[in-house]
Amino acid sequence: MNTWSPEDIRNALRSVKYPGYSRDIVSFGLVQDIRVEGERVHVVLHLNSPNTEAGQRIREESQALLESLPGVREAIVELIQPAASMPHAGPDPWAHQSRVPGVQRVLAVASGKGGVGKSTVAVNLACALQQLQRRVGLLDCDIYGPSIPLMMGVRERPTLSPREMLVPPVGHGVKLMSIGFLLEDDQPVIWRGPMIQKTIQQFLTVVEWGELDYLLVDLPPGTGDAQLSLCQSVPLDGGIIVTTPQAAAVGVVRKGIAMFQKVHVPIVGIIENMSYFQTPDGQRIEIFGHGGGQSEAARQGLPFLGEIPIYPEIREAGDRGLPVVVSTPHHPAAKGFIQIARTICNALEHSVGSGPSSGPGKA
């Protein structure tokens, strides 16, 4: 007798990898519907790319997996996939996507709400990746509240190349771009959505990023114009979601997850920031609770990348323009960021043949 639940089936399908990637079809959002009726299992997969070879392989591997499960007598795998020659029913907001020349991977660092330390995480992850011998860029897309110039200790303006491209300043080995480099101190940005979209597109297309392994994009909190503009401008290779442990923050994480899923961006994982505070005498105080990020990652079936405790040194280092990963790399906080960076590299760099145009959701 079949005792499999839809959630059991979903978990089993995590062993089916997207061709050319180390990520599975569940984390890529391809599994749209699961129905279990006695000993019969019906799964609907939705592949946004017209790559028929990838679609056929995914369907066959899913079919074989389901038929191998004890108690499953009949397995039906329905694949919904656009034909290569099929015209779009309407305007495609992603039709103008193009890769950033020379950039291997673009990762967005996002949060559902403000105040969770997203920019601090983005800055330290960028520096940690650089210490792991990766070529790294950091793009500040928080147009209304840019903080990267302060945290990276860089005040110089971008220069112009002979091709009239912006040459990004470099801080701690990381190439940087932010609206904060182009404004006078304390000058507010009072723009509507179209101006934000145009600025983000320019940061991606008229900046000489050069050869990079990773371009991290620090997004503003929420799911507004900047996030949509980025997703429409460039194919994202992954999203990293930052939260704090308390329910108020974890609750809105789900909005960030849903946003990435709707625009077919794979989620690299969740980071729990401000996880706890440890006093000098070793006492552990969970100011915002603890474990909310890890629990939500488990509930959503997403990787949990790690937790960063509260250390005054993190804030002090950011205020000085010397991220803790740079100023005190042997500090426990720095080690935490470096370990998360290493986890990200392991997840994204162990795929085979993962060319820019071969991923899910990229026609």
N, C-alpha and C positions, 0 to 999 in steps of 0.2 A: 504494500500500500504506500502511495506517495504521501510523505509528510512534509514536503518542501513548501515553504511560504514564499510569497513574492520577494520578500527581503532576502531569504536564503538564496533564491535564484539570482538576485542582483549581486550578492556577494560572490557567488560562484563565477559569474561573468567577469569578475575583476581579473581573472587569470587570462582573459583574452586581450592581447595587446593590439593597439593600433599599429598597422604595418609601418616599420621604420622608426617607431617610438618605443620608449620604455614604459610609457603610460598606458593604462588600460582603457577599454571603451566606456566603462562606467564613469571614470573620472573625467573623460572627455565629453560626457553628457550625451552619448549616442543612444543609450538605453532609454526609450521614451515610455514604454508600457510593458507590464508583465501581468499575464493572467494565468492562474493555476486552477484547473478544473479537474479534480481527481488526479488521474495519472497523465493528464494532458497539460502541456506547458506551451503557452503562446507568448512570444516576445516580439516587440516592435522596435526596430532600430532605425534611427533617423540620421543619415549621413549627409552633411551639407555640401560635400564636395562631389563632383561628377566623376571622380576617379573610380571607374568600374572595376579595375583590378583590385583595388583596396577594398571596395564594397563586397566583392565576391569572396575574398579571403576572410573578411570579418564574418560574413554570414556563414560560411562553411565551418570556420572554427567554433563559432557560437553553437551551430547546430550539433557538431560533434560533441562538444562539451555537454550540452543539455541531454543528449541521448545517452551519455555515459553515466548520468546520475542515477543512483539506485531508486527504483520506484517510478521512474519516468518512462512510460511506454510510447508516448508520442510527443515529439517536439516540433514546433513550427516557429521558424524565425522569419519574420517579415521585414524586409529592408526597404525603406523609403529613401530614394536617392534621386537627385535631378539628373536628367540625361545631359550628356555633354553638349548636345546641340539645342537643348530646350531653352527657349527665350524666357526671361523673367516676366512674371505676371505684371509687375509694376516696377517703379524705380528702385534700384538696389542701392541702399545707403552705403554699402561696403564696396561698391564698384570702383571707387577711386583709391582703394588701398594700394600701397606700394611699400616694398621693403626699404629700410634706410640703408643706403649703400655702405658696404663695409661692416655693417653691424650683424653679428651672428644671431643674437637673441635679444628681444625687447621684453622686459618684465615690468609689469605695473605693480606698484606697492600701494595698496588701498586700505581704507577703513570705512566702516559704516557710519561712524560718528567721529567728531573731533575730540581732542584731549586724550588720545590713547597712545601718543608718542610715535605716530607713524613716520614722521619726518626723521626723528631720531633713529628709528630702526633703519630707514632707507639710507641715511648717511653712513651709519656704521656697517651695514651690509655691503655698501659700495666699497668702503675702505677694506673690509674683510676680504672681499673677492679680489681686490687689488693685491692684498698680501698673499693670496693664494696664487699669485702669478697670472691673474686674468687681466685682460685689458678692459677697462671699465669706464663708462660714462654715466653721469647722473643728471637727469632732466627734471627740473622743478616745474611741475604743471599746476602748482597751487598759485594761480595768478593773483588772487586777492590777498593771500597771506604768505608770500615767499619767505622761507626761512633757511634755505640751503646756503646762501651766501654767508650768513652769520655762523651757522654750524660748521661750515667748512673753512671759515676764516679767510674768505676770498672777497676782495672788494673791487678788484680791477675789472674794467669793462672789456667785453670781447673786442678783438681787433678784426680788421677786414683782410681777407686773403686777396691775392692777385685776381682771383675769379669772383671777387666781391661776395664771398661767403663769410659768415661769421666764424671766427676761430675761437672756440671755447677756452676760457681760462682753465688752468689745471690746479687742483688742490689735493695734496697728499697722493699724487699719482693718478687722480681721477679727473676726467674731463667733465666740465660743469657748464650748465646753461640754466638761467633763471631770469624771469622778468625783473628780479631784484637787481641784476647787474645793469639794467638799462634805465632805471629810475633813480631820481634823487632820494636821499634818505627821507623817510616818512611820507613820501608822495603816495597818495592812495590811488588804487586802480578802480575807476568807476566805469565799467564796461558792461555792455549787454552780451548775450550769448554769441552772436556772430563774430564779435571782436576776439572773444576768447578762442573760438574755433580757428580763426585766421592765425592768431599768435601761435597756437600749438602746432598747426601745420607748418608754419615758418620755422619753428624750433626743430622740426624734424627734417625739413627739406633744404633750408638755407644755412645750416650749421655744418661745418666740416668736422664731423665726428671721427673720421678716419676709420682705421681698422679696430673694431671692438669685439670682444667676446660677449659682453653684456652691456646693454643700455638699460639702467634702472630708471623708471619714471615714477616720481613722487606725486601721486594724485592728491587733490583736495579731498576732504571727507565727503561722504555721501555718494550720490549717483546722478550727478547733474551734467551740465554742458561740457565741462572739461573731460569727464570720463567718456561721454559719447563721442566727442570730437576725436579723442585719441583712438578709440576703437574704429572709427570710420577712416582715420588717416593711415594707419599702419597695422599690419597683422601682428597681434600680440602673441608671443610665445608662451605666456603664462601670467597669472595673477597671484600675488602674495597678499594675504589679508592679515591685518594687524588688529588685535583686540586686547582688551584688558579682561580680567576674570569675571567682573560683576555682570549680573544678568542684563542690566541696561545696555552694556556694550555688546555682549554676546548676542542679544536679541536682534540688534540691527546688523550684525555680521551676516545674517541670512539674506538681507537685502543686497549686500555686496556679492554674495555667492550667486544669488539669482541674476544679478546684473551680468556677471561674467558668463554665466550659462546661456543667457539669452543672446549674447553676442558671440557665442561659440569660442570663448577663451578658456583654455584649460587652467584649472586652479592648481598652482604648485603646492600650496598648503597654507596653514594658519599658524601665526606666531602669537603667543600670549605674552604681552608686555606688562611690566609692573606686576609681575606674578606674585611676589611677596617681598617683605623687607626683613633683613637679618641684622639684628643689633650687634654692636661690637662684642658683646659677651656671648654671642651665638644664638640668642633667642630669635625664633622665626615668627614674624607677625604678618598675617595675611590681611593687609589693609583693605583690599578690594575683593576678598574671597580668594579662591584658588581653584584652578582646574577647569574653569569655564570654557577656555579656548580648546583645551584637549577634549573635553566632553563633546563640544559642538563639532569638532573635527571628526570624532568617532561617529556621531549621529549622522553627519553628512557623508560619511565614507571618504573623507579627505585626509591627506597626510597632515600630521601635526609636526611642524618643523622644530619646535622647541619653545622654551620659556625664558624670559629675561627678567630677573628680579629687579627690584628698585634699589639702585645704588646712587647716592649723592654724586659720586664721581662721574656718572653718565651725564647728568645735568650740567655739572661744573665744566666738564670737557667740551660739551656742545656750546656752552656760553663763551668759551675761550677760542672757539674755532678749531679745536683739536679733538676730534672724536676719540672716545675712550679706546677704540681699537688702535688708534695711532699713538695717543699719548701714553697709555699704559697697556700694551698688548698682552701682558701677563696677568692683568687683573681678571677676576672671575667674570665680570661683565663682558670684557673684551673676548674672553675665551668662549662665552656663550654665543656672541655674534659670529665668531669665526667658525664655530661648530655648525651653526645654522647655514652659513655660507657654504660650508663643505657639503652639507646635506643637499642643498640646492644644486650644486655642481654634480653631485653623484646622481641626482634624479634626472637632470637634463642632458648630461653629457655622455651617458652610457647607451644612448640609442644608436641604432645602426642605420646609416643612410638617411639621416634626418635633415634633408635639404630644406631650404626655406619654403619651397612650394609643395612639399609632400605632406604637410600636416593636415589634420582634420579642419574642415571649415574653410580651407583655402582652395579656391577653384584653380 
